[in-house]
Amino acid sequence: MSLADQIFIEMCNDILENGSSTEGEEVRPHWEDGRSAYTIKRFGVCNRYDLRREFPAVTQRKTAIKSCTDEMLWIWQKKSWHIQDMSSHVWDEWADENGSIGKAYGYQMSVRHFYQDVTEEKLRKAFGDHFAAHAEKADDGYRMDQVDRVIYDLKNNPFSRRILTNLYVHQDLSEMHLYPCAYSMTFNVTQEKGSEKLILNAVLNQRSQDVLAANNWNVCQYSVLLHMLARECDMTPGVLVHMIADAHIYDRHVPLIKELISRETHPAPDFWLNPEKKHFYEFTKDDVRLDNYVTGEQIKNIPIAV
């Protein structure tokens, strides 16, 4: 059994045994047939994954590593809010007739903010001679987006306690087709005895999560992000802490979850990240792979509450 399997099984059992039900309450989500989608939920779930020990893909069923990486890169690298820029169809339900999901996710990552403390010298250290593509000169500082600011800080001031991103922008919520679920990443660098490189850690914050549909998908895609940013910054990927404010199992998912966590488990797979790529903006979904990934059968046609 992998550590990711153990964490997933324990989390699901805890929700089922100790969670609170929303049945009978007035809830927003509904099923395709129009009926209310109730949940069993736990508040404040915290899971910890050490990427130096294993890549945290569960083995009870397959997590599609290329598809979840594709969505992560759509937000973090392409900084897009149009579903045409993504290979998978996970956002089709929330896109308008033009393929836009509104001012959500990639849109927020694309917005450039003014920073007075950014200098050309440090921009060159972070991005080389092509720094102008990542920062716009403005008055006595520069404008940069959140992703480039993370890379800038990790390379110039890695021990800062202020390296984070935030997608939950209240002034734009009314123009988002879905409020961000995974809304924040906080990065923290440590220096550990016996390690030649600095260790890159992160906290992923989620306000809400559909455990069956999205838990390991999110864990894997943000683990890939940590690996990619560590490669960019010549660091070692360390610990991913996953904080979920509302971790829930939908009523129609309960029998599926019970069957899933009863399945045989297997050792964790081996993670491959293309060694020829060194920079975050070079990676594609085809630069990741899970080797020796033995899993149970996929669960098909999972009902999704909207």
C-alpha positions as CSV (number, residue, x, y, z in Angstrom):
1,M,0.0,0.0,0.0
2,S,1.3,3.5,-0.9
3,L,1.2,6.3,1.6
4,A,-1.3,8.1,-0.6
5,D,-3.6,5.0,-0.5
6,Q,-3.4,5.0,3.3
7,I,-4.2,8.7,3.6
8,F,-7.1,8.4,1.2
9,I,-8.6,5.4,2.9
10,E,-8.3,7.0,6.4
11,M,-9.8,10.3,5.2
12,C,-12.8,8.6,3.5
13,N,-13.4,6.4,6.6
14,D,-13.2,9.5,8.8
15,I,-15.7,11.4,6.7
16,L,-18.1,8.4,6.5
17,E,-17.9,7.6,10.2
18,N,-17.5,11.1,11.8
19,G,-18.8,13.5,9.2
20,S,-21.9,15.6,9.3
21,S,-24.7,15.4,6.8
22,T,-26.3,18.2,4.9
23,E,-29.4,16.2,4.1
24,G,-32.6,18.2,4.6
25,E,-30.7,21.5,4.4
26,E,-31.0,24.0,1.6
27,V,-28.0,23.3,-0.6
28,R,-26.8,24.9,-3.8
29,P,-25.5,21.8,-5.8
30,H,-28.0,19.6,-7.6
31,W,-27.9,16.4,-9.7
32,E,-28.7,16.3,-13.4
33,D,-32.2,15.2,-12.6
34,G,-32.7,18.3,-10.6
35,R,-32.6,16.7,-7.1
36,S,-30.6,18.3,-4.4
37,A,-27.1,16.9,-4.0
38,Y,-26.4,16.3,-0.3
39,T,-23.0,15.5,1.3
40,I,-21.4,14.0,4.3
41,K,-18.6,16.4,5.2
42,R,-15.6,16.9,7.5
43,F,-14.3,20.4,8.3
44,G,-10.6,21.1,8.2
45,V,-9.0,18.0,6.7
46,C,-5.2,18.2,6.5
47,N,-3.1,15.7,4.5
48,R,0.6,15.7,4.2
49,Y,2.6,14.2,1.3
50,D,6.4,14.0,1.2
51,L,7.3,13.9,-2.5
52,R,10.8,12.6,-1.6
53,R,9.2,9.4,-0.3
54,E,6.8,8.7,-3.2
55,F,4.6,10.3,-5.8
56,P,1.1,10.5,-4.2
57,A,-1.0,8.8,-6.8
58,V,-3.6,6.4,-5.3
59,T,-3.6,2.9,-6.7
60,Q,-7.2,1.8,-6.0
61,R,-8.0,3.4,-9.4
62,K,-6.0,5.2,-12.0
63,T,-5.4,9.0,-11.7
64,A,-4.9,10.4,-15.2
65,I,-1.6,12.2,-14.7
66,K,-1.4,13.8,-18.1
67,S,-5.0,15.2,-17.9
68,C,-4.6,16.6,-14.4
69,T,-1.2,18.1,-15.4
70,D,-2.9,19.6,-18.5
71,E,-5.5,21.4,-16.3
72,M,-2.8,22.7,-13.9
73,L,-0.7,24.0,-16.8
74,W,-3.8,25.6,-18.3
75,I,-4.1,27.7,-15.1
76,W,-0.5,28.2,-14.1
77,Q,1.4,28.2,-17.3
78,K,-1.0,29.2,-20.1
79,K,-3.0,31.4,-17.6
80,S,-6.1,30.8,-19.7
81,W,-9.7,30.9,-18.8
82,H,-10.9,29.4,-22.2
83,I,-11.6,25.7,-22.4
84,Q,-10.3,25.6,-26.0
85,D,-6.8,25.9,-24.5
86,M,-7.1,22.6,-22.6
87,S,-7.1,19.1,-23.9
88,S,-9.6,17.6,-21.3
89,H,-13.2,18.5,-20.9
90,V,-13.4,18.9,-17.1
91,W,-14.5,22.5,-17.4
92,D,-17.1,22.1,-20.2
93,E,-20.0,22.3,-17.7
94,W,-19.0,25.8,-16.6
95,A,-18.0,27.4,-19.9
96,D,-20.2,29.8,-21.8
97,E,-20.9,29.8,-25.6
98,N,-17.5,31.3,-26.2
99,G,-15.7,28.7,-24.1
100,S,-14.9,31.2,-21.3
101,I,-15.2,30.4,-17.6
102,G,-15.2,34.1,-16.7
103,K,-12.6,35.8,-14.5
104,A,-11.6,32.6,-12.7
105,Y,-8.4,30.6,-12.3
106,G,-6.1,31.4,-15.3
107,Y,-7.6,34.8,-15.6
108,Q,-6.4,35.7,-12.1
109,M,-3.0,34.2,-12.8
110,S,-2.7,36.4,-15.9
111,V,-3.3,39.7,-14.1
112,R,-0.1,41.7,-13.6
113,H,0.3,43.6,-10.3
114,F,2.6,46.4,-9.5
115,Y,5.7,45.7,-7.3
116,Q,8.0,48.4,-6.1
117,D,10.6,46.0,-4.8
118,V,11.3,44.3,-8.1
119,T,14.6,45.2,-9.8
120,E,16.1,44.4,-13.3
121,E,19.1,42.7,-11.7
122,K,16.9,40.2,-9.9
123,L,14.6,39.8,-12.9
124,R,17.7,38.8,-14.9
125,K,18.6,36.3,-12.2
126,A,15.1,34.8,-12.3
127,F,14.4,34.8,-16.1
128,G,17.7,35.6,-17.8
129,D,17.9,38.0,-20.8
130,H,14.2,37.4,-21.6
131,F,13.0,38.9,-18.4
132,A,11.0,41.5,-20.3
133,A,8.5,38.8,-21.3
134,H,7.8,38.2,-17.6
135,A,7.8,41.8,-16.2
136,E,6.6,45.2,-17.5
137,K,8.4,48.3,-16.4
138,A,6.2,50.7,-14.6
139,D,7.2,53.9,-12.8
140,D,9.7,53.0,-10.1
141,G,8.9,49.2,-10.2
142,Y,7.6,46.4,-12.4
143,R,4.2,44.7,-13.1
144,M,4.3,40.9,-12.8
145,D,1.7,38.2,-12.6
146,Q,1.5,35.8,-9.6
147,V,3.3,32.9,-11.2
148,D,6.2,34.9,-12.3
149,R,6.4,36.6,-8.9
150,V,6.6,33.2,-7.3
151,I,9.5,32.2,-9.5
152,Y,11.2,35.6,-8.9
153,D,11.0,35.2,-5.2
154,L,12.1,31.6,-5.1
155,K,15.2,32.5,-7.0
156,N,16.0,35.8,-5.3
157,N,14.6,35.4,-1.7
158,P,13.8,31.7,-1.2
159,F,13.4,32.0,2.6
160,S,10.7,34.6,2.3
161,R,7.5,33.8,4.1
162,R,5.5,35.8,1.6
163,I,5.6,33.5,-1.5
164,L,2.0,32.7,-2.3
165,T,-0.7,32.9,-4.9
166,N,-4.4,33.7,-4.4
167,L,-7.2,33.1,-6.9
168,Y,-10.1,34.1,-4.6
169,V,-10.5,37.7,-5.7
170,H,-13.7,39.1,-4.2
171,Q,-14.1,41.9,-6.7
172,D,-14.3,39.4,-9.6
173,L,-16.4,36.7,-8.0
174,S,-19.5,37.9,-9.7
175,E,-17.8,37.4,-13.1
176,M,-16.6,33.8,-12.3
177,H,-18.7,30.9,-13.6
178,L,-17.5,28.9,-10.6
179,Y,-15.8,30.2,-7.5
180,P,-12.3,28.8,-7.1
181,C,-12.1,25.6,-5.1
182,A,-8.3,25.2,-5.0
183,Y,-7.6,28.9,-4.4
184,S,-4.2,29.4,-2.9
185,M,-0.7,28.0,-2.9
186,T,1.9,29.1,-0.2
187,F,5.5,28.1,-0.9
188,N,8.1,27.6,1.8
189,V,11.7,26.7,1.4
190,T,13.8,24.8,3.9
191,Q,17.4,23.9,4.2
192,E,18.0,20.5,5.7
193,K,21.1,18.7,6.9
194,G,22.4,16.2,4.4
195,S,20.7,17.8,1.4
196,E,22.8,19.4,-1.3
197,K,19.8,21.5,-2.5
198,L,17.2,23.6,-0.8
199,I,13.8,21.9,-0.3
200,L,10.7,23.4,-1.9
201,N,7.5,22.8,0.1
202,A,4.0,24.1,-0.4
203,V,0.5,24.3,1.2
204,L,-2.5,23.9,-1.1
205,N,-5.6,25.5,0.3
206,Q,-9.1,24.4,-0.8
207,R,-12.3,25.8,0.4
208,S,-14.3,22.8,-0.8
209,Q,-13.6,19.4,-2.4
210,D,-15.6,16.6,-3.9
211,V,-13.5,13.7,-2.5
212,L,-14.4,11.1,-5.1
213,A,-14.2,13.2,-8.2
214,A,-11.3,15.5,-7.3
215,N,-9.2,14.6,-4.3
216,N,-6.3,12.6,-5.9
217,W,-6.6,14.6,-9.1
218,N,-5.8,17.8,-7.1
219,V,-3.1,16.1,-5.1
220,C,-1.3,14.8,-8.2
221,Q,-1.5,18.0,-10.2
222,Y,-0.1,20.2,-7.5
223,S,2.6,17.6,-6.8
224,V,3.5,17.9,-10.4
225,L,3.6,21.7,-10.1
226,L,5.9,21.4,-7.1
227,H,8.2,19.1,-9.1
228,M,8.2,21.6,-12.0
229,L,8.9,24.7,-9.9
230,A,11.6,22.8,-8.0
231,R,13.3,21.9,-11.4
232,E,13.0,25.6,-12.4
233,C,14.7,26.8,-9.2
234,D,17.2,23.9,-8.9
235,M,15.6,22.7,-5.6
236,T,14.4,19.4,-4.3
237,P,10.6,18.9,-4.2
238,G,9.6,18.4,-0.6
239,V,6.3,18.3,1.3
240,L,2.9,19.2,-0.1
241,V,0.4,20.0,2.6
242,H,-3.2,19.8,1.5
243,M,-5.7,21.8,3.5
244,I,-9.4,21.2,2.7
245,A,-12.0,23.4,4.6
246,D,-15.0,21.3,3.5
247,A,-14.0,17.7,2.4
248,H,-17.2,16.0,1.3
249,I,-18.6,12.9,-0.2
250,Y,-21.9,13.3,-2.1
251,D,-24.8,11.1,-1.3
252,R,-24.7,9.3,-4.6
253,H,-21.0,8.7,-4.2
254,V,-21.1,6.9,-0.9
255,P,-21.5,3.4,-2.3
256,L,-18.8,4.1,-4.9
257,I,-16.4,5.4,-2.1
258,K,-17.1,2.3,0.1
259,E,-16.3,0.0,-2.8
260,L,-13.2,2.0,-3.8
261,I,-11.5,2.0,-0.4
262,S,-12.2,-1.8,0.0
263,R,-10.0,-2.6,-3.1
264,E,-6.6,-4.1,-3.2
265,T,-3.8,-1.5,-3.0
266,H,-0.4,-1.5,-4.7
267,P,3.0,0.2,-4.2
268,A,3.4,3.9,-5.3
269,P,4.3,4.5,-8.9
270,D,7.6,6.1,-10.0
271,F,7.3,9.7,-11.2
272,W,9.1,10.8,-14.4
273,L,9.6,14.4,-15.3
274,N,11.4,15.0,-18.6
275,P,15.1,15.6,-17.6
276,E,15.7,17.6,-20.7
277,K,13.4,20.4,-19.6
278,K,14.7,22.8,-17.1
279,H,12.2,25.7,-17.1
280,F,8.6,25.8,-16.0
281,Y,7.3,27.4,-19.2
282,E,8.9,24.7,-21.3
283,F,6.9,21.8,-19.8
284,T,3.9,20.2,-21.4
285,K,1.6,17.4,-20.2
286,D,3.7,15.0,-22.2
287,D,6.7,15.7,-20.0
288,V,5.2,13.8,-17.1
289,R,4.7,10.0,-16.7
290,L,3.9,7.5,-14.0
291,D,5.9,4.3,-14.4
292,N,5.2,1.0,-12.7
293,Y,1.7,2.3,-11.9
294,V,-0.5,-0.7,-11.0
295,T,-4.1,0.2,-10.3
296,G,-7.6,-1.1,-9.9
297,E,-10.3,-0.5,-12.5
298,Q,-11.4,3.0,-13.2
299,I,-14.8,4.1,-11.9
300,K,-16.8,5.2,-15.0
301,N,-19.7,7.6,-15.3
302,I,-19.3,9.2,-11.9
303,P,-22.3,11.5,-11.4
304,I,-21.2,15.1,-10.9
305,A,-23.2,17.6,-8.9
306,V,-23.3,21.2,-10.4
